[in-house]
């Protein structure tokens, strides 16, 4: 695939570079066109440690930081243009050096939830987080005033003096649907010319706290490198000095298409083509074996895949003591939590279905069908460790671009044990888990991994274009006929997602990062995840005093139509799990409504 090419150079506007999107990037580009599908929101609550450093949260310093991040990670400031009906990244040098319209939005939130805390002592913290996610999804910078009515209550966003300072009125009275992750049925917050943006909300009663939301298109990043973006932004925000940045050409050379970073070994061109062909064959054979499957009861119709998801998020957390016990048991069994997560998800889903069957919500015919179906799921797989090792060691492990594929994981039928042959009247819930299934690798791993995006690309493109046409014509694609589980077309995925691991190892609570931390730009110790920095010859200790702290951090994904997406991460030695789902097909979820 062609790398970055220089298409223009101007004495006043600098250089302009261009490269085509690869198959994975193109697929996520068309997902984004489909009303923001797969876009993500990263939410942080930041606390100032010293009153004397109040300038850190000033608009000018935040804008300076944004420009620093764009120069260090050029795809943050890129756009996508169509050339011969194929999408291409365009990076303009002058665009990276200025704050462009709608990239950075400042606002304030009226933190008047104190009275609500008494009514919801256990979940109010999450409600505080989710309410502002709704603002990010729903805010429109080209609209002066937006009102949304829910019963007799209203939420109002107001744009004043052209600077878009957004306010939420009657914070404690916001409708319940906003507490569940926001309703993403409105217009997309991003566009082809705005692939990343940041929202800063200040609490009106606390000058030392801000809420930061970054909204990023999936075609330029993935879950692995959100931490790179986070570290870079927070370190630059809290530092008095700016670490040197390599030239634009050097930075772009690190974010070529991931397929071009695959190790070439000593294979001839003919042999590489043969390996690719065999990869297609093996992928096709494996895909043909993935038949049937089932998921939680939901309202699927023939048009579900053509209707953008109204995505919501449910988050639950496990105490530090429980987290420690879980991780210790994983180590005792020589597995990671990521490996345990998928069988545990099957056990949890089986128990939910079991309860519904015992309550008579699933009839005998459907229950007999589900008992025979495998539990099939898929999730993102970080490709960076498998790519060029020289590139990886120079910071490629944390480089800000898309470098993932998918794993497919199939478990057998539901884990019912001795209850399999019993009648409903004789059944009761009991604890139990299936044995861990061993995974396998192959020398053709990268060749096989490259096939899936290609097989889905045309379907994703057609769906996005058909949806755009329906929006222009004012038509809707909806069916009244709800499909029975046995009638779901193709493979039925139980769920998607995975655990992204222990984020404490790749991020920090306090910033700037101390020079003793290999991930710090002032450390002289190389690290594969330290992307975008020139390693100094000696450590710089002048910025070792922390100035800001991260009080809350979470990623939220805009699910695909009908998708059930399970995610997990350990933050501050506490395990957090989240479910992203489509309200169009699933009823409102809660930790106890199985």
MIBADREN-356960 format. One record per residue (C-alpha): residue in three letters; residue number from 0; y negated, z negated, x negated. Coordinates in steps of 0.02 Angstrom, whole numbers, plus 50000, padded with zeros to 5 digits. Layout:
BEGIN
R   rest    nr       v       w       u
R    ala   NUM       Y       Z       X
...
END
This chain:
BEGIN
R   rest    nr       v       w       u
R    unk     0   50000   50000   50000
R    unk     1   49825   50042   49932
R    unk     2   49733   49894   49855
R    unk     3   49548   49860   49873
R    unk     4   49439   50012   49841
R    unk     5   49252   50022   49810
R    unk     6   49175   50125   49950
R    unk     7   48990   50095   49920
R    unk     8   48871   50017   49795
R    unk     9   48687   49983   49824
R    unk    10   48556   49903   49711
R    unk    11   48492   49801   49858
R    unk    12   48650   49765   49958
R    unk    13   48779   49758   49820
R    unk    14   48955   49828   49833
R    unk    15   49068   49860   49982
R    unk    16   49257   49852   49966
R    unk    17   49394   49907   50085
R    unk    18   49582   49895   50103
R    unk    19   49705   49930   50245
R    unk    20   49791   49786   50333
R    unk    21   49977   49772   50303
R    unk    22   50103   49760   50445
R    unk    23   50091   49571   50465
R    unk    24   49900   49571   50458
R    unk    25   49892   49716   50580
R    unk    26   50007   49628   50703
R    unk    27   49898   49473   50703
R    unk    28   49742   49581   50714
R    unk    29   49806   49655   50878
R    unk    30   49856   49480   50934
R    unk    31   49675   49428   50910
R    unk    32   49612   49579   51009
R    unk    33   49724   49514   51149
R    unk    34   49592   49384   51194
R    unk    35   49612   49275   51040
R    unk    36   49801   49256   51038
R    unk    37   49857   49165   50878
R    unk    38   49678   49114   50834
R    unk    39   49672   48935   50772
R    unk    40   49551   48789   50780
R    unk    41   49544   48661   50642
R    unk    42   49458   48500   50694
R    unk    43   49393   48366   50576
R    unk    44   49295   48208   50608
R    unk    45   49194   48167   50452
R    unk    46   49114   48001   50408
R    unk    47   48974   47974   50283
R    unk    48   49015   47834   50161
R    unk    49   48838   47797   50099
R    unk    50   48675   47803   50197
R    unk    51   48585   47869   50042
R    unk    52   48689   48030   50054
R    unk    53   48626   48077   50228
R    unk    54   48575   48249   50162
R    unk    55   48760   48296   50153
R    unk    56   48765   48320   50342
R    unk    57   48601   48416   50348
R    unk    58   48602   48592   50419
R    unk    59   48540   48665   50255
R    unk    60   48680   48584   50154
R    unk    61   48814   48636   50279
R    unk    62   48748   48815   50276
R    unk    63   48748   48813   50085
R    unk    64   48928   48754   50089
R    unk    65   48979   48893   50208
R    unk    66   48907   49023   50091
R    unk    67   48997   48945   49944
R    unk    68   49163   48955   50037
R    unk    69   49133   49137   50085
R    unk    70   49101   49186   49904
R    unk    71   49257   49092   49847
R    unk    72   49367   49158   49989
R    unk    73   49298   49333   50030
R    unk    74   49408   49361   50184
R    unk    75   49311   49222   50272
R    unk    76   49163   49341   50275
R    unk    77   49261   49502   50303
R    unk    78   49263   49613   50455
R    unk    79   49391   49737   50523
R    unk    80   49344   49919   50553
R    unk    81   49456   50058   50619
R    unk    82   49483   50209   50507
R    unk    83   49593   50349   50577
R    unk    84   49653   50223   50709
R    unk    85   49711   50103   50573
R    unk    86   49625   49935   50543
R    unk    87   49544   49903   50374
R    unk    88   49464   49748   50298
R    unk    89   49283   49776   50246
R    unk    90   49201   49654   50125
R    unk    91   49016   49675   50092
R    unk    92   48944   49582   49944
R    unk    93   48776   49549   50026
R    unk    94   48863   49486   50183
R    unk    95   48948   49350   50081
R    unk    96   48782   49288   50013
R    unk    97   48696   49252   50178
R    unk    98   48729   49160   50339
R    unk    99   48754   49291   50473
R    unk   100   48724   49271   50661
R    unk   101   48847   49154   50749
R    unk   102   48943   49108   50591
R    unk   103   48877   48929   50588
R    unk   104   48834   48842   50752
R    unk   105   48754   48670   50759
R    unk   106   48759   48557   50910
R    unk   107   48775   48378   50969
R    unk   108   48894   48282   51077
R    unk   109   48842   48134   51183
R    unk   110   48970   48005   51132
R    unk   111   48972   47903   51293
R    unk   112   49159   47877   51307
R    unk   113   49154   47689   51276
R    unk   114   49180   47647   51459
R    unk   115   49327   47769   51467
R    unk   116   49413   47685   51320
R    unk   117   49452   47533   51427
R    unk   118   49539   47639   51557
R    unk   119   49640   47738   51429
R    unk   120   49668   47623   51280
R    unk   121   49818   47715   51209
R    unk   122   49768   47897   51230
R    unk   123   49580   47896   51230
R    unk   124   49573   47941   51045
R    unk   125   49661   48105   51081
R    unk   126   49550   48134   51231
R    unk   127   49400   48121   51118
R    unk   128   49473   48255   51007
R    unk   129   49528   48375   51144
R    unk   130   49365   48374   51240
R    unk   131   49274   48459   51098
R    unk   132   49411   48588   51073
R    unk   133   49365   48648   51246
R    unk   134   49186   48673   51189
R    unk   135   49240   48779   51041
R    unk   136   49349   48891   51148
R    unk   137   49224   48906   51288
R    unk   138   49051   48909   51206
R    unk   139   48962   49077   51212
R    unk   140   48816   49100   51092
R    unk   141   48747   49251   51186
R    unk   142   48736   49157   51351
R    unk   143   48591   49042   51385
R    unk   144   48678   48926   51507
R    unk   145   48858   48907   51561
R    unk   146   48921   48795   51700
R    unk   147   49099   48762   51748
R    unk   148   49138   48668   51906
R    unk   149   49294   48562   51933
R    unk   150   49288   48479   52103
R    unk   151   49119   48395   52110
R    unk   152   49099   48376   51922
R    unk   153   49013   48493   51803
R    unk   154   49013   48523   51617
R    unk   155   48857   48604   51548
R    unk   156   48820   48689   51383
R    unk   157   48638   48729   51347
R    unk   158   48567   48842   51213
R    unk   159   48392   48794   51157
R    unk   160   48264   48879   51043
R    unk   161   48386   49010   50980
R    unk   162   48479   48887   50869
R    unk   163   48623   48855   50989
R    unk   164   48620   48663   50990
R    unk   165   48757   48632   51117
R    unk   166   48765   48474   51219
R    unk   167   48898   48404   51333
R    unk   168   48829   48311   51483
R    unk   169   48927   48175   51574
R    unk   170   49053   48163   51432
R    unk   171   49161   48033   51518
R    unk   172   49174   48138   51676
R    unk   173   49244   48296   51596
R    unk   174   49388   48369   51700
R    unk   175   49563   48323   51646
R    unk   176   49610   48499   51594
R    unk   177   49492   48488   51445
R    unk   178   49583   48332   51385
R    unk   179   49742   48434   51362
R    unk   180   49676   48550   51228
R    unk   181   49551   48656   51323
R    unk   182   49570   48807   51433
R    unk   183   49567   48968   51332
R    unk   184   49555   49087   51479
R    unk   185   49374   49129   51438
R    unk   186   49309   49259   51315
R    unk   187   49368   49252   51135
R    unk   188   49260   49153   51015
R    unk   189   49291   49276   50872
R    unk   190   49280   49465   50858
R    unk   191   49327   49606   50739
R    unk   192   49163   49576   50648
R    unk   193   49174   49386   50654
R    unk   194   49344   49329   50590
R    unk   195   49292   49151   50552
R    unk   196   49156   49033   50611
R    unk   197   49114   48850   50607
R    unk   198   49044   48731   50737
R    unk   199   48961   48568   50688
R    unk   200   48937   48435   50823
R    unk   201   48842   48275   50790
R    unk   202   48871   48115   50887
R    unk   203   48705   48069   50963
R    unk   204   48729   47883   50935
R    unk   205   48795   47896   50756
R    unk   206   48703   47990   50619
R    unk   207   48844   47958   50495
R    unk   208   48977   48055   50592
R    unk   209   49001   48240   50626
R    unk   210   49140   48341   50708
R    unk   211   49181   48504   50620
R    unk   212   49277   48645   50702
R    unk   213   49329   48800   50609
R    unk   214   49392   48944   50715
R    unk   215   49489   49072   50613
R    unk   216   49582   49232   50654
R    unk   217   49766   49232   50604
R    unk   218   49751   49403   50519
R    unk   219   49659   49323   50371
R    unk   220   49754   49159   50351
R    unk   221   49904   49054   50396
R    unk   222   49946   48870   50415
R    unk   223   49991   48848   50232
R    unk   224   49815   48881   50168
R    unk   225   49711   48791   50297
R    unk   226   49713   48651   50170
R    unk   227   49635   48765   50039
R    unk   228   49493   48803   50157
R    unk   229   49475   48620   50201
R    unk   230   49474   48558   50021
R    unk   231   49353   48694   49966
R    unk   232   49231   48661   50108
R    unk   233   49232   48471   50096
R    unk   234   49221   48467   49908
R    unk   235   49074   48587   49907
R    unk   236   48992   48494   50051
R    unk   237   48995   48327   49960
R    unk   238   48962   48388   49782
R    unk   239   48793   48400   49699
R    unk   240   48846   48541   49584
R    unk   241   48930   48708   49616
R    unk   242   49086   48751   49514
R    unk   243   49080   48929   49444
R    unk   244   49151   49070   49550
R    unk   245   49239   49224   49481
R    unk   246   49168   49395   49517
R    unk   247   49203   49477   49684
R    unk   248   49325   49603   49610
R    unk   249   49427   49463   49531
R    unk   250   49430   49365   49693
R    unk   251   49484   49518   49795
R    unk   252   49622   49556   49669
R    unk   253   49703   49390   49720
R    unk   254   49709   49438   49906
R    unk   255   49792   49607   49908
R    unk   256   49929   49637   50036
R    unk   257   50072   49515   50009
R    unk   258   50197   49659   50001
R    unk   259   50111   49717   49842
R    unk   260   50141   49547   49764
R    unk   261   50329   49552   49785
R    unk   262   50420   49544   49617
R    unk   263   50467   49719   49563
R    unk   264   50594   49659   49434
R    unk   265   50663   49807   49337
R    unk   266   50713   49909   49489
R    unk   267   50672   50093   49495
R    unk   268   50575   50163   49642
R    unk   269   50736   50235   49715
R    unk   270   50824   50067   49703
R    unk   271   50677   49977   49786
R    unk   272   50685   50101   49930
R    unk   273   50873   50072   49944
R    unk   274   50846   49883   49952
R    unk   275   50716   49908   50088
R    unk   276   50835   50016   50188
R    unk   277   50974   49887   50173
R    unk   278   50849   49754   50227
R    unk   279   50817   49852   50387
R    unk   280   51003   49867   50420
R    unk   281   51038   49682   50393
R    unk   282   50889   49632   50501
R    unk   283   50951   49746   50640
R    unk   284   51126   49674   50634
R    unk   285   51061   49496   50641
R    unk   286   50941   49537   50782
R    unk   287   51081   49616   50884
R    unk   288   51177   49453   50873
R    unk   289   51033   49354   50948
R    unk   290   51075   49376   51130
R    unk   291   51035   49267   51280
R    unk   292   50957   49097   51249
R    unk   293   50857   48982   51362
R    unk   294   50703   48873   51361
R    unk   295   50620   48744   51472
R    unk   296   50603   48792   51656
R    unk   297   50448   48901   51675
R    unk   298   50369   49035   51782
R    unk   299   50408   49198   51692
R    unk   300   50375   49365   51776
R    unk   301   50388   49546   51718
R    unk   302   50200   49544   51680
R    unk   303   50195   49379   51584
R    unk   304   50185   49463   51414
R    unk   305   50036   49567   51472
R    unk   306   49929   49418   51526
R    unk   307   49838   49319   51389
R    unk   308   49898   49140   51378
R    unk   309   49794   48998   51445
R    unk   310   49842   48892   51296
R    unk   311   49841   48704   51295
R    unk   312   49896   48577   51166
R    unk   313   49987   48411   51183
R    unk   314   49985   48297   51030
R    unk   315   50083   48138   51002
R    unk   316   50094   48027   50849
R    unk   317   50225   47913   50776
R    unk   318   50179   47750   50691
R    unk   319   50181   47736   50502
R    unk   320   50332   47622   50506
R    unk   321   50428   47743   50616
R    unk   322   50373   47889   50507
R    unk   323   50434   47800   50350
R    unk   324   50603   47765   50433
R    unk   325   50622   47947   50487
R    unk   326   50582   48016   50315
R    unk   327   50695   47890   50230
R    unk   328   50841   47941   50341
R    unk   329   50807   48124   50301
R    unk   330   50814   48086   50115
R    unk   331   50975   47986   50135
R    unk   332   51052   48140   50215
R    unk   333   50981   48259   50082
R    unk   334   50875   48357   50205
R    unk   335   50690   48379   50235
R    unk   336   50608   48335   50399
R    unk   337   50575   48521   50423
R    unk   338   50764   48549   50425
R    unk   339   50793   48404   50543
R    unk   340   50651   48454   50658
R    unk   341   50741   48602   50738
R    unk   342   50906   48516   50786
R    unk   343   50804   48367   50848
R    unk   344   50702   48485   50955
R    unk   345   50863   48548   51034
R    unk   346   50920   48371   51071
R    unk   347   50751   48331   51149
R    unk   348   50750   48490   51253
R    unk   349   50929   48457   51309
R    unk   350   50881   48283   51370
R    unk   351   50734   48355   51468
R    unk   352   50847   48483   51551
R    unk   353   50978   48350   51581
R    unk   354   50854   48240   51674
R    unk   355   50800   48385   51782
R    unk   356   50980   48426   51822
R    unk   357   51017   48246   51869
R    unk   358   50865   48246   51983
R    unk   359   50926   48405   52069
R    unk   360   50783   48512   52001
R    unk   361   50908   48629   51917
R    unk   362   51046   48694   52030
R    unk   363   51229   48710   51983
R    unk   364   51224   48897   51953
R    unk   365   51078   48884   51832
R    unk   366   51155   48733   51745
R    unk   367   51318   48825   51715
R    unk   368   51220   48971   51642
R    unk   369   51118   48859   51526
R    unk   370   51273   48768   51463
R    unk   371   51336   48931   51388
R    unk   372   51173   48987   51306
R    unk   373   51127   48965   51123
R    unk   374   50967   48878   51067
R    unk   375   50869   49014   50977
R    unk   376   50703   48984   50892
R    unk   377   50592   49057   50757
R    unk   378   50450   48995   50650
R    unk   379   50331   49041   50509
R    unk   380   50395   49044   50331
R    unk   381   50277   49032   50181
R    unk   382   50309   49180   50066
R    unk   383   50195   49128   49922
R    unk   384   50328   49041   49816
R    unk   385   50434   49200   49822
R    unk   386   50296   49318   49765
R    unk   387   50235   49362   49590
R    unk   388   50248   49203   49487
R    unk   389   50100   49240   49373
R    unk   390   49991   49266   49525
R    unk   391   50064   49109   49606
R    unk   392   50028   48999   49455
R    unk   393   49846   49059   49447
R    unk   394   49810   48989   49619
R    unk   395   49906   49109   49729
R    unk   396   49999   48962   49807
R    unk   397   49838   48915   49897
R    unk   398   49751   49083   49909
R    unk   399   49659   49114   50073
R    unk   400   49749   49262   50152
R    unk   401   49902   49295   50261
R    unk   402   50068   49278   50170
R    unk   403   50204   49227   50291
R    unk   404   50361   49295   50370
R    unk   405   50478   49215   50498
R    unk   406   50640   49121   50494
R    unk   407   50764   49133   50637
R    unk   408   50869   48982   50677
R    unk   409   51008   48982   50807
R    unk   410   51102   48828   50865
R    unk   411   51250   48833   50984
R    unk   412   51245   48781   51168
R    unk   413   51168   48618   51228
R    unk   414   51226   48457   51146
R    unk   415   51310   48382   51299
R    unk   416   51462   48308   51213
R    unk   417   51590   48229   51331
R    unk   418   51480   48266   51483
R    unk   419   51511   48454   51471
R    unk   420   51655   48457   51597
R    unk   421   51590   48320   51712
R    unk   422   51503   48336   51879
R    unk   423   51322   48287   51909
R    unk   424   51371   48128   52003
R    unk   425   51468   48064   51852
R    unk   426   51334   48098   51720
R    unk   427   51215   47981   51630
R    unk   428   51104   47999   51477
R    unk   429   51174   47944   51308
R    unk   430   51115   47961   51129
R    unk   431   51187   48090   51012
R    unk   432   51140   48234   50896
R    unk   433   51228   48391   50834
R    unk   434   51282   48410   50653
R    unk   435   51157   48491   50537
R    unk   436   51186   48678   50517
R    unk   437   51177   48745   50341
R    unk   438   51054   48885   50308
R    unk   439   51088   49029   50190
R    unk   440   50985   49138   50076
R    unk   441   51011   49315   50013
R    unk   442   50952   49416   49862
R    unk   443   50872   49535   49989
R    unk   444   50769   49396   50068
R    unk   445   50599   49480   50046
R    unk   446   50664   49649   50102
R    unk   447   50736   49573   50261
R    unk   448   50580   49468   50291
R    unk   449   50469   49622   50286
R    unk   450   50556   49705   50434
R    unk   451   50511   49591   50579
R    unk   452   50322   49625   50579
R    unk   453   50356   49812   50578
R    unk   454   50472   49802   50728
R    unk   455   50343   49707   50831
R    unk   456   50187   49803   50778
R    unk   457   50185   49944   50906
R    unk   458   50226   49826   51050
R    unk   459   50083   49710   50999
R    unk   460   49959   49855   50983
R    unk   461   50004   49932   51151
R    unk   462   49992   49762   51239
R    unk   463   49818   49731   51169
R    unk   464   49754   49905   51215
R    unk   465   49827   49896   51390
R    unk   466   49745   49728   51416
R    unk   467   49576   49794   51357
R    unk   468   49593   49938   51479
R    unk   469   49634   49820   51622
R    unk   470   49481   49715   51581
R    unk   471   49369   49870   51584
R    unk   472   49444   49927   51750
R    unk   473   49444   49753   51826
R    unk   474   49629   49758   51865
R    unk   475   49754   49617   51844
R    unk   476   49938   49621   51795
R    unk   477   50025   49486   51894
R    unk   478   50189   49473   51987
R    unk   479   50240   49355   52124
R    unk   480   50425   49371   52083
R    unk   481   50478   49232   51964
R    unk   482   50628   49278   51856
R    unk   483   50782   49168   51851
R    unk   484   50833   49111   51674
R    unk   485   50981   49231   51676
R    unk   486   50862   49376   51713
R    unk   487   50740   49347   51569
R    unk   488   50731   49512   51472
R    unk   489   50788   49519   51291
R    unk   490   50810   49364   51184
R    unk   491   50745   49203   51262
R    unk   492   50669   49095   51126
R    unk   493   50692   48908   51154
R    unk   494   50529   48881   51059
R    unk   495   50435   48933   50904
R    unk   496   50354   48833   50765
R    unk   497   50400   48721   50620
R    unk   498   50342   48572   50519
R    unk   499   50208   48608   50388
R    unk   500   50259   48456   50288
R    unk   501   50163   48313   50207
R    unk   502   49981   48363   50202
R    unk   503   49935   48208   50102
R    unk   504   50002   48298   49949
R    unk   505   49886   48448   49966
R    unk   506   49732   48369   50044
R    unk   507   49633   48209   50026
R    unk   508   49546   48080   50133
R    unk   509   49390   48061   50026
R    unk   510   49279   48192   49944
R    unk   511   49228   48252   49819
R    unk   512   49399   48256   49740
R    unk   513   49411   48150   49584
R    unk   514   49433   48242   49420
R    unk   515   49602   48157   49398
R    unk   516   49667   48255   49549
R    unk   517   49741   48422   49489
R    unk   518   49673   48504   49647
R    unk   519   49495   48457   49603
R    unk   520   49387   48601   49539
R    unk   521   49327   48482   49403
R    unk   522   49503   48446   49340
R    unk   523   49565   48540   49186
R    unk   524   49744   48534   49252
R    unk   525   49806   48698   49329
R    unk   526   49886   48691   49501
R    unk   527   49966   48834   49602
R    unk   528   49869   48784   49758
R    unk   529   49699   48773   49671
R    unk   530   49638   48943   49729
R    unk   531   49469   49018   49691
R    unk   532   49419   48907   49546
R    unk   533   49397   48934   49359
R    unk   534   49492   48797   49268
R    unk   535   49371   48701   49152
R    unk   536   49421   48661   48974
R    unk   537   49378   48477   48999
R    unk   538   49374   48369   49156
R    unk   539   49205   48336   49235
R    unk   540   49188   48156   49293
R    unk   541   49010   48168   49361
R    unk   542   49070   48194   49541
R    unk   543   49206   48061   49546
R    unk   544   49116   47947   49671
R    unk   545   49175   47982   49850
R    unk   546   49037   48019   49976
R    unk   547   49126   48072   50136
R    unk   548   49291   48028   50219
R    unk   549   49402   48123   50341
R    unk   550   49438   48011   50491
R    unk   551   49535   48140   50594
R    unk   552   49611   48309   50559
R    unk   553   49716   48426   50666
R    unk   554   49757   48611   50687
R    unk   555   49773   48689   50860
R    unk   556   49847   48861   50891
R    unk   557   49813   48981   51035
R    unk   558   49990   49015   51094
R    unk   559   50059   49184   51144
R    unk   560   50099   49224   51327
R    unk   561   50242   49116   51386
R    unk   562   50260   49036   51215
R    unk   563   50315   48858   51182
R    unk   564   50262   48817   51003
R    unk   565   50312   48655   50918
R    unk   566   50223   48596   50762
R    unk   567   50229   48441   50653
R    unk   568   50137   48372   50502
R    unk   569   50124   48208   50409
R    unk   570   49945   48151   50384
R    unk   571   49900   47983   50306
R    unk   572   50085   47936   50306
R    unk   573   50092   47960   50495
R    unk   574   50194   48096   50581
R    unk   575   50099   48198   50711
R    unk   576   50187   48320   50826
R    unk   577   50107   48446   50942
R    unk   578   50159   48568   51075
R    unk   579   50057   48724   51110
R    unk   580   50102   48806   51275
R    unk   581   50043   48930   51406
R    unk   582   49983   48853   51569
R    unk   583   50014   49020   51656
R    unk   584   50201   48989   51645
R    unk   585   50224   48803   51610
R    unk   586   50169   48654   51710
R    unk   587   50051   48531   51625
R    unk   588   50149   48438   51493
R    unk   589   50140   48255   51448
R    unk   590   50248   48146   51335
R    unk   591   50342   48079   51488
R    unk   592   50349   48215   51618
R    unk   593   50521   48286   51567
END
